C-alpha cells in the first residue's frame, strides 16, 4: 500500500495529480467570525474565486481545502480537527485573519487556541479582516506551492532595528494591566425627577433592605445581606417584578469579596416595565456561596450557571454542576481577576 | 488466422460508409493488422456503443454539461465562472481537472459503512445507466437492433433509483438515510407519470420501435402530443434531480443525501450518475418528441449524419434543462410529491387519452 501511495505521489502519474489538485481546490469554510463576509465577497461577483477553479463547498468529505475564518475557541478547535480528519488525503489548510494567526483582538484570551496548534496550516493570510484580493492571493500561493513543491511568502518583511534600553514608542502597552484596588460603588445616589421612583421607594420600605437608592431614572439599587436575598426576591415577585434580566458577578480581590447582582424587571405591570431593580449582595471571596433565585425567577437559571462557570460562585439550590458554556478542558474560573493568563511578551521587552 | 478472417468478414459486412474519411480508410485497410482495428472501429454496433452516441460522446457530454452548468450559473450571477484552468477554451476542461483530483484523492470507507456494498454499489449503479446505450439507435448505427427498444430503455432507467437507495443504505449515516427516503418518495412520484407519458407516445406511433417512431414524425411528436411533452420534461427534471426538484441530494440541508459519505474516486462515480441518466433520458426524449435522427442530410458524411443529428438535438435539450437549474429555487418534498401525484398524474392521463385517440388503429 505504501508503494502505491509513493507511486501516486512521485511516479509517472504525479504531474496529472498535481495539475488536477492545483486547479480544483474546493474550500470548506469554517466561519467563526466576520472574515466569513470577506470570504463570501471573494466568491461572489467582482472577484469570483471560481475563476481559478475554487468552488466553495459545504461538505468536508468531498473537498480538499479548509479556510479557517476567525478566532478558534477551545470548542471550535475540536470541530476544526474533526473536519480536517474527515477530509480525504491531499488536504490543505489556509487560515485568514488576525484572530486565527495570533489571537487578534482576543489575544492572550483564556479560551483561545491557535489553529496551527490543532492542524498543519499551509498559509496564513494576515489582515483584520483580509481583503478578498488577499484571500484569492492565498489560494494562488497554494496553487504555486502545489506546482513547485515549496511554499513562499508573497509579502516582504522589513527588519525592525530596535534600540537597546528604552522601549520603542509604537509598541502597545500590555493589556494585562489590572487595577489593584478598583473602586466599585453600585448604590450611588443621584437626584432625578422621577415620581414613580419615589412612590416605589415608599412601597419598598416593608422589605427592610440595608440600603435603597435611586441611581438614575428608572433605576433603583437595593443592597441586601447575602442570607436575606431569597426573602427579598420573593417579596419583589409578589409585587409584580416577574423576571430577571441578567445575573452579574463583580470580583474585588483587594477587598476579598464578590458582588452578586440580579437585574429584575417586569413584563406584567405596565408602569414597572421600564424600571430595572438592581438587587445585589456581597459575599466573601473565601467562601463564594449564595442562594439561587432560579426557582423564583426561572430566567435566572442559565445566567447563574454561566456565572458558576466563569467565577466559581456556587448558587445553592441550582441543580447544575460542572461546565455549562465552556469546553470541559477550559481552566477553572477564567474571569476571576487573579486568573493566570498565558505569558506572552512583546518583541521590545 | 482463419478466425481473424472470419472476424474481418463480420466487421466488413456491416461497416460505416462515410465518404469524407474514405481516402484515409482505404489505405489503412491494406495494412495487415491495423485493418482489423479500423474495421472494428467502423463496425456499426461497435461504433454505436463505444463512439457515437455511446461512451465517447457520453464522456464529452459530461464535460460539457458540468462546464456549461457552472458557466451559465456564473453568468446569471454576474460572475465569470471557471476560466483560468485553460483560457483558450474559456475553462472548458474544468470538469477534467475536478475529475483528476477526485481520481487521485483518498477514498475513505468509514467504520459504520456496510463495506462490500459501499464499495461495489457505485460501480453496480453503472450497469443500468450504461446498458440503454446498447439499444439506442441512430439511423443505421445501432448496437442491438430490437423493436422493443423504448420499453427496454424505460425499464433500465427505472432500475437506477434502486441502486441510489441501496447506496444510501450502505452508507449507514443519518443524512444518507434521509436522502434515500427522499429518493424513494420522489421515485414513486415521477415514475408513474413518466411511464404513462412514454406509453401514450407508443400508442400514438402504434409501435415501441424507435425506427417506426422516428419515421412517423413528419410533424415532431412534441406538437402531436404537447401534454405528454410537458409531462416528460417535468418528470425528467425530477428523475435527474435537477434544481427545482433537487430534493434527494439537497446539499444545503442534507449534504448530498445518499452520497454524503463518499469521497475520492467513488464520489466521482456517483456524482456523474445523475448526469448520465440525464443524457440517456434526453436521447429518449429526442427520439420520442423531436424527430430523433431525422434532419437535413449531407451526402459527404454518409452514415454519420444520423448519429450527428441525434447528438446535436440531445445537447440542445440538455442545455435547455441546465438553464432551468440555474434559475429556480428548490421545492419542498411535500410540494414536489403533491405535484407528482396530482396534476402531473392528471396531465399524464390526458396525454394517454390523446395518444389513444390519435393513434387509433395502428398509429398515426
Contacts between the chains, C-beta under 8 A, distances in Angstrom:
chain1	res1	chain2	res2	distance
A	8	B	104	6.1
A	13	B	104	7.4
A	16	B	100	5.6
A	16	B	104	7.4
A	17	B	100	7.1
A	17	B	101	8.0
A	17	B	104	4.1
A	19	B	97	6.9
A	19	B	100	6.8
A	20	B	96	8.0
A	20	B	97	5.1
A	20	B	98	7.5
A	20	B	99	7.4
A	20	B	100	2.9
A	20	B	101	4.0
A	20	B	103	7.2
A	20	B	104	6.3
A	21	B	101	5.2
A	21	B	104	7.2
A	22	B	97	7.9
A	23	B	84	7.7
A	23	B	85	4.4
A	23	B	94	7.2
A	23	B	97	3.9
A	23	B	101	7.9
A	24	B	94	7.9
A	24	B	97	4.8
A	24	B	98	4.6
A	24	B	100	7.6
A	24	B	101	4.0
A	44	B	77	7.5
A	44	B	79	7.3
A	45	B	77	6.0
A	45	B	78	3.9
A	45	B	79	4.8
A	48	B	74	7.2
A	48	B	79	4.3
A	48	B	80	5.1
A	48	B	81	7.7
A	50	B	70	7.0
A	50	B	74	6.2
A	50	B	79	6.4
A	50	B	80	7.4
A	50	B	81	5.8
A	50	B	82	6.0
A	51	B	79	7.9
A	51	B	80	5.1
A	51	B	81	7.4
A	51	B	82	7.2
A	51	B	83	4.8
A	51	B	84	5.6
A	52	B	83	7.9
A	52	B	84	4.8
A	52	B	85	7.9
A	53	B	82	6.2
A	53	B	84	6.8
A	53	B	85	5.4
A	53	B	94	6.3
A	53	B	97	6.2
A	55	B	70	7.8
A	58	B	251	6.2
A	58	B	252	7.0
A	58	B	255	6.7
A	59	B	251	6.8
A	59	B	255	4.9
A	59	B	256	6.3
A	59	B	260	6.9
A	61	B	108	7.0
A	61	B	260	6.7
A	61	B	261	6.4
A	61	B	262	6.9
A	61	B	263	4.6
A	61	B	267	7.4
A	62	B	256	7.4
A	62	B	262	7.3
A	62	B	263	5.9
A	62	B	267	5.2
A	64	B	101	7.0
A	64	B	105	6.8
A	86	B	108	7.8
A	87	B	263	8.0
A	88	B	105	4.6
A	88	B	106	3.8
A	88	B	107	6.9
A	88	B	108	5.6
A	88	B	263	4.3
A	88	B	264	5.0
A	89	B	105	6.3
A	89	B	106	3.5
A	90	B	104	7.3
A	90	B	105	6.3
A	90	B	106	7.7
